[in-house]
């Protein structure tokens, strides 16, 4: 089997245009899970592509399928390790838990 480049984006804030070079593109993790194979590469449109998923869910997927996670591989490919994924997930969780406060701060600007 050949190695696939699978795109993932968040349809609330992104579109799939940045991922047109990927073999498959998904807008949610559940659909992606049904297609992913061992040693595939998952390309995220941005760090917000994994917003609203749990750290455990994502790390288990990476571990179970030995996945590489990259962002924007067309422009300056950056491969993420597990620490980076955990950090991004923590930031997303912080944003989620504090969205009302963040919204108020942004309105004051």
Helices and strands as residue ranges (DSSP letters): E 5-8, G 16-19, E 24-26, H 29-33, E 41-44, G 47-50, H 55-65, E 68-71, E 78-80, H 82-97, H 99-108
